[in-house]
């Protein structure tokens, strides 16, 4: 992974609008992520969070607006090409191959030429972050616990050597202690690897606890942006998301 200045912009979306048929999902969304930042997108179901990640990855084509990554215009670029450029999405629901082993799932994540050359090194990196996956390497993915499956999904996302790791609701369905371990692992990635992370989460308190900045989405729009402290102090967040 190439380490560059933290204050350099890695990703930006400008006036991004997305439709599903005749229904508008995103309304002129603007966001940016600097190198080595962990930015979280929070909001209720249907707010446009997942659509934003899919648009960046190239799984959904915007009707209007631009997406730039590492100084390149990637608007409408295919998901495979964006992965080769250094973007990796860990989807909601994990998207694992349930009948394959944990190790086979990880190896499938290293499908770019660069990642295949460094397969052994990247496996060890994932095993260092999630030691349980080394112990479970030959176990069928579908038989792993929910927490282990989420770790496997994150590990597979790391196998492509991304500059930007995007995660969609990684805490969904996890027990509190397992959820805490996942957030600790993400925080460790940010600090030790200078990895840039874009995190979609409904577990607002935990997400704000590890984020550098946050965006609040409502009805396909960005309605609030700021540091975790500023977001926490906002009356909307305190009442609607933190129960204060």
C-alpha positions in Angstrom: 0.0 0.0 0.0 1.4 3.4 -0.9 1.4 5.9 2.0 0.8 9.5 1.0 -0.1 12.7 2.8 -3.0 12.3 5.2 -4.5 15.7 4.0 -4.6 14.5 0.4 -8.1 13.8 -1.0 -8.5 10.1 -2.1 -12.2 10.0 -2.9 -14.9 12.6 -3.8 -18.4 12.5 -5.0 -19.9 15.7 -6.5 -23.6 16.3 -7.0 -24.2 12.5 -7.2 -27.7 11.6 -8.2 -28.9 8.0 -8.6 -32.3 6.6 -9.7 -33.8 3.1 -9.5 -36.2 3.2 -12.4 -38.3 6.3 -11.8 -37.5 6.5 -8.1 -34.7 8.8 -7.1 -32.3 7.3 -4.5 -29.7 10.0 -4.2 -30.2 13.8 -4.5 -27.0 15.7 -5.4 -24.8 14.0 -2.8 -21.4 15.6 -2.1 -18.8 13.8 0.1 -15.1 13.4 0.3 -12.6 11.1 2.0 -9.0 12.0 2.7 -6.2 9.5 2.7 -5.9 7.5 5.9 -9.2 8.8 7.2 -12.0 6.7 8.6 -15.3 8.3 7.5 -18.6 7.0 8.5 -22.0 7.4 6.9 -24.9 7.1 9.3 -28.7 7.3 8.8 -31.9 5.2 8.8 -32.7 2.4 6.4 -33.4 3.7 3.0 -31.4 6.9 3.5 -29.1 6.2 0.5 -26.1 4.9 2.3 -25.8 1.6 0.5 -26.5 3.2 -2.9 -23.6 5.6 -2.3 -21.2 2.7 -1.7 -22.5 0.8 -4.7 -22.1 3.9 -6.9 -18.5 4.3 -5.8 -17.7 0.7 -6.4 -19.3 0.7 -9.8 -22.3 -1.5 -9.1 -24.8 1.3 -9.7 -24.4 3.9 -12.5 -25.2 7.5 -11.4 -27.7 9.5 -13.5 -25.7 12.7 -12.7 -22.6 13.9 -10.9 -19.0 12.7 -10.7 -17.0 10.3 -8.6 -13.2 10.8 -8.4 -10.7 8.4 -6.9 -7.0 8.9 -6.6 -7.3 11.9 -9.0 -9.1 9.8 -11.6 -12.7 10.2 -12.8 -14.3 6.8 -12.2 -17.9 7.8 -12.8 -19.6 4.7 -14.3 -16.5 2.6 -14.3 -17.1 -1.1 -13.7 -16.8 -2.7 -10.3 -13.9 -5.0 -11.4 -11.9 -2.1 -12.8 -12.5 -0.1 -9.6 -11.3 -3.0 -7.5 -8.1 -3.1 -9.7 -7.7 0.7 -9.0 -7.8 0.0 -5.3 -11.4 0.1 -4.1 -12.9 -2.8 -2.1 -16.5 -3.2 -0.9 -17.5 -5.5 1.9 -21.3 -5.7 1.3 -24.1 -5.9 3.7 -24.8 -9.6 4.3 -21.1 -10.4 3.7 -21.5 -12.1 0.3 -19.4 -15.1 1.2 -19.2 -18.4 -0.7 -20.8 -20.5 2.0 -19.8 -23.9 0.6 -16.2 -23.0 0.3 -13.6 -22.9 3.0 -12.5 -19.8 4.8 -9.1 -19.8 3.1 -10.7 -20.3 -0.3 -12.9 -17.3 0.3 -9.9 -15.2 1.2 -8.0 -16.4 -1.9 -10.9 -15.3 -4.1 -10.5 -11.8 -2.8 -7.0 -11.7 -4.3 -8.1 -11.7 -8.0 -6.1 -8.7 -9.2 -2.6 -9.4 -10.6 -0.9 -7.3 -7.9 -2.8 -9.1 -5.1 -2.1 -12.6 -6.6 1.6 -11.9 -6.5 1.4 -11.0 -2.8 -1.1 -13.8 -1.9 0.9 -15.3 1.0 1.8 -12.0 2.5 -1.8 -10.8 2.3 -3.1 -14.0 3.9 -0.7 -13.5 6.8 -1.8 -9.9 7.2 -5.4 -11.0 7.5 -4.5 -13.8 9.9 -2.6 -11.3 12.0 -5.7 -9.0 12.2 -8.1 -11.9 12.8 -6.2 -14.9 14.3 -9.3 -17.0 14.5 -9.5 -17.1 10.7 -6.1 -19.0 10.7 -7.5 -21.5 13.1 -10.7 -21.8 10.9 -8.9 -21.7 7.5 -10.1 -25.1 6.4 -13.6 -24.8 7.8 -16.6 -24.3 5.5 -17.6 -20.6 5.6 -21.2 -21.3 6.0 -20.5 -23.1 9.3 -18.6 -20.2 10.9 -20.3 -18.1 13.5 -21.7 -14.7 12.5 -18.8 -12.9 13.9 -16.3 -15.1 12.2 -18.1 -14.7 8.9 -17.9 -10.9 9.2 -14.2 -11.1 9.9 -13.9 -13.3 6.9 -15.8 -10.8 4.7 -13.5 -8.0 5.9 -10.4 -10.2 5.4 -11.5 -11.0 1.9 -11.9 -7.3 1.2 -8.4 -6.7 2.3 -7.0 -9.4 0.1 -7.2 -7.2 -3.0 -4.8 -4.7 -1.3 -7.2 -1.8 -1.4 -6.4 1.9 -0.9 -10.1 2.4 0.1 -12.0 -0.2 2.1 -15.8 0.3 2.1 -18.0 -1.6 4.6 -21.7 -1.8 4.6 -23.2 -2.4 8.0 -20.4 -4.7 9.3 -22.0 -4.9 12.8 -25.4 -6.1 11.5 -26.7 -9.1 13.5 -23.6 -9.4 15.7 -23.6 -9.9 19.5 -22.4 -6.8 21.4 -19.0 -8.3 22.3 -18.4 -9.5 18.7 -19.5 -6.1 17.3 -17.0 -4.4 19.6 -14.2 -6.6 18.4 -15.0 -5.8 14.7 -14.9 -2.0 15.5 -11.6 -2.5 17.3 -10.2 -4.3 14.2 -11.3 -1.5 12.0 -9.7 1.1 14.3 -6.5 -1.0 14.3 -6.5 -1.1 10.5 -6.8 2.7 10.3 -4.0 3.3 12.8 -1.5 0.6 11.8 -2.0 0.4 8.1 -3.0 4.0 7.2 -5.8 2.4 5.3 -8.6 4.7 4.2 -12.0 3.4 5.3 -15.6 4.4 4.4 -18.0 2.9 6.8 -21.8 2.7 6.6 -23.3 2.0 10.0 -26.5 2.2 12.0 -24.6 1.5 15.2 -24.0 5.3 15.5 -22.2 5.5 18.8 -19.7 2.8 17.9 -19.1 4.3 14.4 -18.5 7.8 15.8 -16.1 6.3 18.3 -13.6 5.3 15.6 -14.4 7.9 12.9 -12.5 11.0 11.9 -15.5 12.5 10.2 -19.2 11.6 9.7 -22.0 12.2 7.2 -25.7 11.9 8.1 -27.9 10.9 5.3 -31.7 11.3 5.2 -33.9 10.5 2.2 -31.0 10.3 -0.2 -29.5 13.6 0.9 -26.5 14.7 3.1 -28.1 16.7 5.9 -25.1 16.9 8.3 -21.4 16.6 8.1 -18.7 17.1 10.7 -16.4 15.6 13.3 -17.7 12.9 15.7 -18.0 15.4 18.5 -19.9 17.9 16.4 -22.2 15.2 15.2 -22.9 13.9 18.7 -23.7 17.4 19.9 -26.3 18.0 17.2 -29.8 17.9 18.6 -31.0 15.7 15.7 -28.4 13.0 16.4 -28.9 13.2 20.2 -32.6 12.7 20.0 -33.0 10.4 16.9 -29.9 8.2 17.0 -28.4 8.3 20.5 -31.6 8.4 22.5 -30.4 11.4 24.6 
